[in-house]
Amino acid sequence: MRSRGLASGIWTLLAASAAAVCWVVAGPSEQRRREIVQHLPESNKVRLEASRQRNTLVMQIIEESAQSEKNIARKKDWYKLSRSDS
């Protein structure tokens, strides 16, 4: 019975090791990681500020909706509001 647990533990370690090797082999290189980070929205100050403004607007509308009985989301001109970001 003890050898069965030992064998199970060895197989678990082998599977975890194989997964780690696959992760290292398939993962992006350091240069590719830097490239990915440069294209994240958080790295562009203008896009980050636009996202913050959009999130603020959405939160205001959610708060207004929660405080009233009306469907405020239907009253807003979403197309016009989203165009002001550009």
RAURMO-V311791 format. One line per field, one symbol per residue. phi: phi as a letter, one per 30 degrees, with the letter a starting at -180 (. if undefined). psi: psi as a letter, one per 30 degrees, with the letter a starting at -180 (. if undefined). A space follows every 10 residues. Layout:
phi = ???
psi = ???
This chain:
phi = .ddddddddd dddddddddd dddddddddd ddddddddcd eddcdddddd dddddddddd ddddddcbdd ddddddcddd dddddd
psi = eefeeeeeee eeeeeeeeee eeeeefllle eeeeeeefgk effjeeeeee eeeeeeeeee eeeeefflfl ieefekieee efffe.
